[in-house]
């Protein structure tokens, strides 16, 4: 294990204008109640962080619904993927996390430095069409999983968590540091029911971040995640690609069936803004990670 030079860490910290202050300035995570935490991390025997997985979860398909007395409304967004851009975001957030941890006095062992001495996580299988792994949650949201070039992407939801916990526990036996597994979850649309008295929905092109932190030592650990935080609006435009037709509505009404009103949009993204804002939001999230590692 090795410590990078203090001078380099100091220069990086200065360029970041003190990471914790930067997070407060952004005010993305100013409300501590947005974080949910399970478990507790005891002080590590050694101020070393093992960093085998840092990845970005990027929305491909978003969905939402609202149900009234006689009608169910669905709105969906298809969001295109620029894998190279998202890979650049993943690399930038990894490098920033390393810099912030080192500026806080941690000895960081990156995946490259760990070599073959890493937890035996099962890499997520690549989607044949997109060339990167994809996952779906129970709500119908679909995401791409993209990590820096020298890391695997690892599914970290549902049953996969049990395998991650087992691999982490086995890896940390006899090790004095903290194993850190970080996922930055980005959605590119906000889909929700409006607050009006009439049943209605709205869909907006908005970048939100909901991150997940898994930190473990040989005898303790915690899992923390945050409610979605809006990072930026005006990230592109939405094009309507499908809407339930009038004829379908008439036929369902005549048959005594429940009305369905479905709209599907395609996001036309401003990738320059998306990349810059995702990195800004991820850096603020990194500051929250550092603040939680004592």
ROLO-892965 format. One record per residue (C-alpha): residue number from 0; x, y, z. Coordinates in Angstrom, 1 decimal, padded with zeros to 4 digits, always signed. Example, Ala and Ser with C-alpha at 12.3 -4.5 7.8 and 13.67 -1.06 7.14 Angstrom:
+-----+--------+--------+--------+
|   i |     px |     py |     pz |
+-----+--------+--------+--------+
|   0 | +012.3 | -004.5 | +007.8 |
|   1 | +013.7 | -001.1 | +007.1 |
+-----+--------+--------+--------+
//
This chain:
+-----+--------+--------+--------+
|   i |     px |     py |     pz |
+-----+--------+--------+--------+
|   0 | +000.0 | +000.0 | +000.0 |
|   1 | +001.2 | +003.5 | -000.6 |
|   2 | +000.1 | +007.0 | +000.1 |
|   3 | +000.1 | +009.4 | -002.9 |
|   4 | +002.2 | +012.5 | -002.3 |
|   5 | +000.7 | +015.0 | +000.1 |
|   6 | +001.5 | +017.8 | -002.2 |
|   7 | -000.6 | +016.3 | -005.0 |
|   8 | -003.5 | +015.8 | -002.6 |
|   9 | -003.2 | +019.3 | -001.4 |
|  10 | -003.3 | +020.7 | -004.9 |
|  11 | -006.3 | +018.6 | -005.8 |
|  12 | -008.1 | +019.7 | -002.6 |
|  13 | -007.4 | +023.4 | -003.5 |
|  14 | -008.7 | +022.9 | -007.0 |
|  15 | -011.9 | +021.4 | -005.6 |
|  16 | -012.2 | +024.4 | -003.2 |
|  17 | -012.6 | +022.1 | -000.2 |
|  18 | -015.0 | +019.3 | -001.2 |
|  19 | -017.3 | +019.5 | +001.8 |
|  20 | -017.8 | +023.3 | +001.3 |
|  21 | -018.4 | +022.6 | -002.4 |
|  22 | -021.3 | +020.2 | -001.5 |
|  23 | -022.8 | +022.8 | +000.9 |
|  24 | -022.5 | +025.4 | -001.8 |
|  25 | -024.4 | +023.2 | -004.3 |
|  26 | -027.0 | +022.5 | -001.6 |
|  27 | -027.9 | +019.3 | -003.3 |
|  28 | -027.7 | +017.3 | -000.1 |
|  29 | -028.3 | +020.0 | +002.4 |
|  30 | -031.2 | +018.1 | +003.9 |
|  31 | -029.8 | +015.1 | +005.8 |
|  32 | -033.3 | +013.5 | +005.9 |
|  33 | -033.0 | +012.5 | +002.2 |
|  34 | -030.5 | +009.8 | +003.2 |
|  35 | -031.5 | +006.4 | +004.4 |
|  36 | -028.9 | +004.4 | +006.2 |
|  37 | -028.8 | +000.8 | +007.5 |
|  38 | -026.1 | -000.4 | +009.8 |
|  39 | -023.1 | +001.4 | +011.2 |
|  40 | -019.4 | +001.5 | +010.4 |
|  41 | -016.9 | +001.1 | +013.2 |
|  42 | -013.6 | +003.0 | +012.9 |
|  43 | -011.2 | +001.0 | +010.7 |
|  44 | -008.0 | -000.3 | +012.1 |
|  45 | -006.2 | +001.5 | +009.3 |
|  46 | -007.2 | +004.6 | +007.3 |
|  47 | -007.2 | +002.7 | +004.0 |
|  48 | -010.0 | +002.5 | +001.5 |
|  49 | -010.3 | -000.4 | -001.0 |
|  50 | -012.1 | +000.9 | -004.1 |
|  51 | -013.0 | -002.1 | -006.3 |
|  52 | -016.3 | -000.8 | -007.8 |
|  53 | -017.4 | +002.7 | -008.7 |
|  54 | -020.1 | +002.8 | -011.3 |
|  55 | -022.8 | +004.9 | -012.9 |
|  56 | -026.4 | +003.7 | -013.3 |
|  57 | -027.9 | +005.7 | -016.2 |
|  58 | -031.6 | +005.8 | -017.1 |
|  59 | -032.6 | +004.2 | -020.4 |
|  60 | -036.4 | +004.0 | -019.9 |
|  61 | -038.5 | +005.8 | -017.2 |
|  62 | -042.1 | +005.2 | -016.4 |
|  63 | -044.8 | +006.5 | -014.1 |
|  64 | -048.5 | +006.1 | -013.6 |
|  65 | -051.5 | +007.7 | -011.9 |
|  66 | -054.8 | +006.0 | -011.2 |
|  67 | -058.2 | +007.7 | -011.0 |
|  68 | -061.8 | +006.5 | -010.6 |
|  69 | -062.2 | +005.2 | -014.1 |
|  70 | -058.9 | +006.0 | -015.8 |
|  71 | -055.2 | +004.9 | -015.5 |
|  72 | -052.6 | +007.2 | -016.9 |
|  73 | -049.1 | +006.1 | -018.0 |
|  74 | -046.3 | +008.3 | -019.1 |
|  75 | -042.9 | +006.9 | -020.2 |
|  76 | -039.6 | +008.3 | -021.5 |
|  77 | -037.0 | +006.6 | -023.7 |
|  78 | -033.6 | +008.1 | -023.0 |
|  79 | -030.7 | +007.5 | -025.4 |
|  80 | -027.4 | +006.2 | -024.3 |
|  81 | -024.0 | +007.7 | -025.2 |
|  82 | -021.8 | +005.0 | -023.5 |
|  83 | -018.6 | +006.9 | -024.1 |
|  84 | -020.0 | +010.0 | -022.4 |
|  85 | -021.4 | +008.0 | -019.4 |
|  86 | -018.0 | +006.2 | -019.2 |
|  87 | -016.3 | +009.6 | -019.0 |
|  88 | -018.7 | +010.6 | -016.2 |
|  89 | -017.9 | +007.4 | -014.3 |
|  90 | -014.2 | +007.9 | -014.7 |
|  91 | -014.4 | +011.6 | -013.6 |
|  92 | -016.4 | +010.7 | -010.5 |
|  93 | -014.0 | +007.8 | -009.6 |
|  94 | -011.0 | +010.1 | -009.9 |
|  95 | -012.7 | +012.9 | -007.8 |
|  96 | -013.7 | +010.4 | -005.1 |
|  97 | -010.1 | +009.2 | -004.9 |
|  98 | -008.9 | +012.8 | -004.6 |
|  99 | -011.4 | +013.8 | -002.0 |
| 100 | -010.6 | +010.7 | +000.1 |
| 101 | -006.9 | +011.3 | +000.0 |
| 102 | -007.3 | +015.0 | +000.8 |
| 103 | -009.2 | +013.8 | +003.9 |
| 104 | -006.2 | +011.6 | +004.9 |
| 105 | -007.2 | +008.2 | +003.5 |
| 106 | -004.9 | +005.9 | +001.7 |
| 107 | -006.9 | +004.8 | -001.3 |
| 108 | -006.2 | +001.5 | -003.1 |
| 109 | -007.9 | +001.7 | -006.5 |
| 110 | -008.9 | -001.3 | -008.5 |
| 111 | -005.8 | -001.0 | -010.7 |
| 112 | -003.6 | -000.9 | -007.6 |
| 113 | -005.4 | -003.8 | -006.0 |
| 114 | -004.7 | -006.0 | -009.0 |
| 115 | -006.2 | -009.5 | -008.4 |
| 116 | -006.7 | -008.9 | -004.7 |
| 117 | -010.3 | -007.7 | -005.1 |
| 118 | -013.7 | -009.0 | -003.9 |
| 119 | -015.2 | -011.8 | -006.0 |
| 120 | -018.1 | -009.8 | -007.3 |
| 121 | -020.1 | -011.2 | -010.2 |
| 122 | -019.8 | -008.8 | -013.2 |
| 123 | -023.1 | -007.9 | -014.8 |
| 124 | -023.6 | -009.4 | -018.3 |
| 125 | -023.6 | -007.0 | -021.2 |
| 126 | -026.8 | -006.3 | -023.2 |
| 127 | -026.1 | -007.6 | -026.7 |
| 128 | -027.7 | -004.6 | -028.4 |
| 129 | -026.1 | -001.8 | -026.3 |
| 130 | -022.8 | -003.5 | -025.4 |
| 131 | -023.1 | -002.6 | -021.7 |
| 132 | -025.0 | -004.2 | -018.8 |
| 133 | -028.6 | -003.1 | -018.2 |
| 134 | -030.9 | -003.6 | -015.2 |
| 135 | -034.6 | -003.1 | -014.5 |
| 136 | -036.2 | -002.3 | -011.2 |
| 137 | -039.7 | -003.4 | -010.0 |
| 138 | -041.2 | -000.1 | -011.0 |
| 139 | -040.3 | -000.7 | -014.7 |
| 140 | -037.3 | +001.7 | -014.8 |
| 141 | -034.4 | +000.5 | -016.9 |
| 142 | -030.8 | +001.6 | -016.5 |
| 143 | -027.4 | +001.0 | -018.1 |
| 144 | -024.6 | +000.2 | -015.7 |
| 145 | -021.2 | +001.7 | -016.7 |
| 146 | -018.0 | +001.7 | -014.8 |
| 147 | -014.5 | +003.1 | -015.6 |
| 148 | -012.6 | +001.0 | -018.1 |
| 149 | -010.6 | -001.0 | -015.6 |
| 150 | -013.7 | -002.0 | -013.5 |
| 151 | -016.6 | -004.4 | -013.9 |
| 152 | -020.1 | -003.1 | -013.6 |
| 153 | -021.9 | -005.1 | -010.9 |
| 154 | -025.7 | -005.3 | -010.4 |
| 155 | -026.4 | -004.2 | -006.8 |
| 156 | -030.1 | -004.5 | -006.3 |
| 157 | -032.4 | -007.3 | -005.2 |
| 158 | -030.9 | -010.8 | -004.9 |
| 159 | -027.6 | -009.5 | -006.1 |
| 160 | -027.0 | -007.8 | -002.8 |
| 161 | -026.7 | -011.1 | -001.0 |
| 162 | -023.8 | -012.1 | -003.3 |
| 163 | -022.1 | -008.7 | -002.9 |
| 164 | -022.3 | -009.0 | +000.9 |
| 165 | -020.9 | -012.5 | +000.9 |
| 166 | -018.0 | -011.6 | -001.4 |
| 167 | -017.2 | -008.4 | +000.7 |
| 168 | -017.2 | -010.3 | +004.0 |
| 169 | -014.9 | -012.9 | +002.6 |
| 170 | -012.6 | -010.3 | +001.1 |
| 171 | -012.2 | -008.3 | +004.3 |
| 172 | -011.1 | -011.1 | +006.6 |
| 173 | -007.8 | -010.0 | +008.1 |
| 174 | -007.8 | -006.7 | +006.2 |
| 175 | -007.6 | -003.5 | +008.3 |
| 176 | -009.3 | -001.0 | +005.9 |
| 177 | -012.7 | -000.1 | +004.5 |
| 178 | -014.2 | -001.6 | +001.4 |
| 179 | -016.2 | +000.9 | -000.6 |
| 180 | -018.7 | +000.1 | -003.3 |
| 181 | -020.4 | +003.2 | -004.9 |
| 182 | -023.2 | +003.6 | -007.4 |
| 183 | -024.3 | +007.0 | -008.9 |
| 184 | -027.9 | +006.6 | -010.1 |
| 185 | -028.9 | +009.2 | -012.7 |
| 186 | -032.4 | +009.6 | -014.2 |
| 187 | -033.0 | +012.0 | -017.1 |
| 188 | -036.7 | +012.6 | -016.6 |
| 189 | -039.1 | +013.3 | -013.8 |
| 190 | -042.5 | +011.6 | -014.3 |
| 191 | -045.2 | +012.3 | -011.7 |
| 192 | -048.8 | +012.9 | -011.0 |
| 193 | -049.7 | +016.6 | -010.7 |
| 194 | -051.0 | +018.0 | -007.5 |
| 195 | -054.2 | +019.3 | -009.1 |
| 196 | -057.6 | +018.0 | -008.1 |
| 197 | -058.1 | +016.5 | -011.6 |
| 198 | -056.2 | +013.4 | -012.6 |
| 199 | -053.2 | +014.5 | -014.6 |
| 200 | -049.5 | +013.8 | -015.0 |
| 201 | -046.4 | +015.8 | -016.1 |
| 202 | -043.1 | +014.6 | -017.5 |
| 203 | -040.1 | +016.9 | -017.6 |
| 204 | -036.5 | +016.5 | -018.8 |
| 205 | -034.7 | +016.7 | -015.5 |
| 206 | -031.4 | +015.2 | -014.3 |
| 207 | -031.7 | +013.6 | -010.8 |
| 208 | -029.2 | +011.7 | -008.7 |
| 209 | -029.9 | +008.9 | -006.3 |
| 210 | -026.7 | +007.4 | -005.1 |
| 211 | -025.9 | +004.2 | -003.1 |
| 212 | -023.0 | +003.7 | -000.8 |
| 213 | -021.9 | +000.3 | +000.6 |
| 214 | -019.0 | +000.6 | +003.1 |
| 215 | -017.7 | -002.3 | +005.1 |
| 216 | -014.9 | -003.2 | +007.5 |
| 217 | -014.0 | -006.7 | +008.7 |
| 218 | -016.6 | -006.4 | +011.6 |
| 219 | -019.1 | -003.7 | +010.5 |
| 220 | -020.7 | -002.0 | +007.6 |
| 221 | -023.5 | +000.3 | +006.4 |
| 222 | -025.6 | +000.8 | +003.3 |
| 223 | -026.8 | +004.3 | +002.6 |
| 224 | -028.8 | +005.8 | -000.3 |
| 225 | -030.6 | +009.0 | -000.9 |
| 226 | -034.0 | +010.1 | -002.3 |
| 227 | -033.6 | +011.5 | -005.8 |
| 228 | -032.2 | +015.0 | -005.8 |
| 229 | -032.7 | +017.3 | -008.8 |
| 230 | -029.3 | +018.3 | -010.2 |
| 231 | -030.3 | +020.2 | -013.3 |
| 232 | -033.3 | +021.1 | -015.5 |
| 233 | -033.3 | +022.1 | -019.2 |
| 234 | -031.2 | +019.1 | -020.1 |
| 235 | -032.9 | +018.6 | -023.4 |
| 236 | -036.3 | +018.3 | -024.9 |
| 237 | -039.1 | +015.7 | -025.0 |
| 238 | -040.6 | +014.5 | -028.3 |
| 239 | -044.0 | +012.7 | -028.1 |
| 240 | -043.7 | +009.4 | -029.9 |
| 241 | -046.9 | +007.6 | -028.9 |
| 242 | -050.3 | +008.5 | -027.4 |
| 243 | -053.4 | +006.4 | -026.9 |
| 244 | -055.7 | +007.1 | -029.8 |
| 245 | -059.2 | +008.4 | -029.7 |
| 246 | -060.5 | +005.2 | -031.4 |
| 247 | -059.0 | +003.0 | -028.7 |
| 248 | -060.6 | +005.1 | -026.0 |
| 249 | -064.0 | +004.9 | -027.7 |
| 250 | -063.7 | +001.1 | -028.0 |
| 251 | -062.7 | +000.7 | -024.4 |
| 252 | -065.6 | +002.9 | -023.3 |
| 253 | -068.1 | +001.0 | -025.4 |
| 254 | -066.9 | -002.3 | -024.0 |
| 255 | -067.2 | -001.0 | -020.4 |
| 256 | -063.4 | -001.3 | -019.9 |
| 257 | -061.3 | +001.0 | -017.8 |
| 258 | -059.9 | +003.9 | -019.7 |
| 259 | -056.1 | +003.9 | -020.4 |
| 260 | -054.3 | +007.1 | -021.4 |
| 261 | -050.7 | +006.3 | -022.3 |
| 262 | -048.0 | +008.7 | -023.6 |
| 263 | -044.4 | +007.9 | -024.6 |
| 264 | -041.7 | +010.5 | -025.1 |
| 265 | -038.2 | +010.4 | -026.5 |
| 266 | -035.6 | +012.5 | -024.8 |
| 267 | -033.5 | +014.7 | -027.2 |
| 268 | -030.6 | +015.3 | -024.7 |
| 269 | -028.1 | +018.1 | -024.4 |
| 270 | -025.2 | +015.9 | -023.7 |
| 271 | -022.7 | +018.6 | -022.9 |
| 272 | -024.9 | +019.9 | -020.2 |
| 273 | -025.8 | +016.4 | -019.0 |
| 274 | -022.1 | +015.4 | -018.7 |
| 275 | -021.1 | +018.6 | -016.8 |
| 276 | -024.1 | +018.5 | -014.4 |
| 277 | -023.8 | +014.8 | -013.7 |
| 278 | -020.1 | +015.4 | -012.7 |
| 279 | -021.1 | +018.3 | -010.6 |
| 280 | -023.8 | +016.4 | -008.8 |
| 281 | -021.5 | +013.3 | -008.4 |
| 282 | -018.8 | +015.4 | -006.8 |
| 283 | -021.2 | +016.7 | -004.2 |
| 284 | -022.3 | +013.1 | -003.5 |
| 285 | -018.6 | +012.2 | -003.1 |
| 286 | -018.3 | +014.8 | -000.4 |
| 287 | -021.1 | +013.1 | +001.4 |
| 288 | -019.3 | +009.7 | +001.1 |
| 289 | -016.1 | +011.2 | +002.6 |
| 290 | -018.1 | +012.8 | +005.4 |
| 291 | -019.6 | +009.4 | +006.4 |
| 292 | -016.2 | +007.6 | +006.6 |
| 293 | -014.7 | +008.3 | +010.0 |
+-----+--------+--------+--------+
//
